[in-house]
Amino acid sequence: MIAACAAGPPGAVEQAPARAPVRGAQAPALGVVPPNGSRITATVRERKVWPPGSLAGTQPAVRPNLTLYSLTLEVVNAAPTVPTVENIARPGIVIEAFSFEPLSADLVGTTIGAVVELTGTTQGTRWQISQIVPSR
C-alpha cells in the first residue's frame, strides 16, 4: 500500500475552501400596482360595513379609527378612465370595492356606474370605489 501526503511549507495553516456567502431568503422586490382606473357598470351583489379596526393586519393598511364600507360588484362593462391609465377591471369579474364614504344599502340588487381603482402593492391590494351613479 502506498500513501501519499502533501505538505505545505512549514508553519502553514490549513484553510477551508472559499465558499460563496450564504444569504438568507430574500423577499421579492415590493411592486406597486400601476396607475389604473376603470369606469364600470356593475351589478351590486352585497354591501358591508367594516367597523374601525376590523381590517387591522390587512394590506394595504387602513387607519384603525376609520369605518370602511364596501360593495361586492359583478362588473358588466369596463373602460379606462383616461387613455393614459390601465383598465384592470374586466367584464365578468366580481370585486369588493371599498369607500370611506357611507354606501347605501339600497344599492344592493341594482346596477350602478362607478369608477374603481386597484390600490396597493405585491403584499396586498384593495379596490377603491368613487363616483357612484345608480342606473335609471
C-alpha positions as semicolon CSV with decimal commas, in nm:
position;residue;x (nm);y (nm);z (nm)
1;M;0,000;0,000;0,000
2;I;0,132;0,338;-0,096
3;A;0,018;0,652;0,078
4;A;0,086;0,999;-0,047
5;C;0,086;1,303;0,167
6;A;0,134;1,657;0,053
7;A;0,266;1,904;0,297
8;G;0,269;2,279;0,273
9;P;0,550;2,498;0,383
10;P;0,643;2,464;0,746
11;G;0,401;2,657;0,972
12;A;0,126;2,673;0,708
13;V;-0,230;2,658;0,841
14;E;-0,490;2,458;0,653
15;Q;-0,792;2,664;0,548
16;A;-1,135;2,559;0,429
17;P;-1,205;2,624;0,063
18;A;-1,361;2,961;-0,010
19;R;-1,740;2,950;-0,048
20;A;-1,988;3,199;-0,178
21;P;-2,150;3,389;0,110
22;V;-2,477;3,232;0,221
23;R;-2,766;3,476;0,214
24;G;-3,099;3,438;0,384
25;A;-3,406;3,405;0,168
26;Q;-3,480;3,743;0,016
27;A;-3,829;3,872;-0,029
28;P;-3,919;3,975;-0,382
29;A;-3,896;4,342;-0,460
30;L;-4,201;4,533;-0,344
31;G;-4,410;4,612;-0,651
32;V;-4,673;4,882;-0,661
33;V;-4,994;4,847;-0,859
34;P;-4,952;5,056;-1,174
35;P;-5,167;5,367;-1,224
36;N;-5,511;5,246;-1,321
37;G;-5,873;5,346;-1,321
38;S;-6,182;5,186;-1,467
39;R;-6,519;5,339;-1,537
40;I;-6,751;5,045;-1,483
41;T;-7,111;4,939;-1,500
42;A;-7,175;4,673;-1,237
43;T;-7,445;4,485;-1,051
44;V;-7,427;4,532;-0,674
45;R;-7,442;4,192;-0,503
46;E;-7,370;4,286;-0,140
47;R;-7,294;4,580;0,091
48;K;-7,080;4,559;0,406
49;V;-6,982;4,796;0,684
50;W;-6,632;4,747;0,828
51;P;-6,612;4,893;1,184
52;P;-6,291;5,061;1,299
53;G;-6,011;4,809;1,343
54;S;-6,184;4,525;1,155
55;L;-5,930;4,540;0,871
56;A;-5,627;4,552;1,102
57;G;-5,340;4,348;0,966
58;T;-5,459;4,360;0,606
59;Q;-5,276;4,523;0,317
60;P;-5,288;4,799;0,217
61;A;-5,303;4,924;0,573
62;V;-5,609;5,115;0,693
63;R;-5,603;5,358;0,983
64;P;-5,760;5,169;1,276
65;N;-6,002;5,450;1,369
66;L;-6,185;5,454;1,035
67;T;-6,507;5,284;0,930
68;L;-6,498;5,148;0,575
69;Y;-6,786;5,049;0,350
70;S;-6,774;4,800;0,066
71;L;-6,981;4,679;-0,225
72;T;-6,942;4,340;-0,388
73;L;-6,977;4,410;-0,759
74;E;-7,015;4,196;-1,067
75;V;-6,857;4,402;-1,344
76;V;-7,068;4,421;-1,661
77;N;-6,865;4,677;-1,862
78;A;-6,530;4,843;-1,803
79;A;-6,324;5,109;-1,979
80;P;-6,018;5,309;-1,872
81;T;-6,099;5,639;-1,704
82;V;-5,839;5,812;-1,924
83;P;-5,623;5,677;-2,209
84;T;-5,301;5,702;-2,006
85;V;-5,401;5,454;-1,732
86;E;-5,456;5,080;-1,733
87;N;-5,807;4,932;-1,721
88;I;-5,767;4,647;-1,471
89;A;-6,137;4,577;-1,410
90;R;-6,277;4,333;-1,663
91;P;-6,634;4,235;-1,753
92;G;-6,739;3,922;-1,567
93;I;-6,513;3,959;-1,263
94;V;-6,652;4,002;-0,913
95;I;-6,471;4,254;-0,691
96;E;-6,516;4,400;-0,347
97;A;-6,468;4,776;-0,371
98;F;-6,415;4,994;-0,063
99;S;-6,507;5,351;0,025
100;F;-6,453;5,576;0,325
101;E;-6,789;5,737;0,241
102;P;-7,107;5,561;0,359
103;L;-7,268;5,345;0,090
104;S;-7,644;5,296;0,090
105;A;-7,792;4,951;0,147
106;D;-8,047;5,048;-0,122
107;L;-7,776;4,986;-0,384
108;V;-7,792;4,607;-0,334
109;G;-7,959;4,444;-0,633
110;T;-7,920;4,749;-0,856
111;T;-7,691;4,832;-1,145
112;I;-7,454;5,123;-1,094
113;G;-7,198;5,322;-1,282
114;A;-6,878;5,399;-1,088
115;V;-6,504;5,447;-1,103
116;V;-6,286;5,180;-0,943
117;E;-5,912;5,177;-0,887
118;L;-5,694;4,889;-0,768
119;T;-5,453;5,014;-0,500
120;G;-5,171;4,852;-0,305
121;T;-4,855;4,651;-0,356
122;T;-4,743;4,293;-0,406
123;Q;-4,816;4,247;-0,033
124;G;-5,186;4,320;-0,079
125;T;-5,436;4,508;-0,290
126;R;-5,774;4,670;-0,242
127;W;-6,026;4,813;-0,487
128;Q;-6,143;5,169;-0,413
129;I;-6,476;5,297;-0,548
130;S;-6,592;5,651;-0,619
131;Q;-6,830;5,848;-0,840
132;I;-7,119;5,604;-0,785
133;V;-7,425;5,672;-1,000
134;P;-7,728;5,443;-0,978
135;S;-7,855;5,343;-1,322
136;R;-8,200;5,456;-1,417
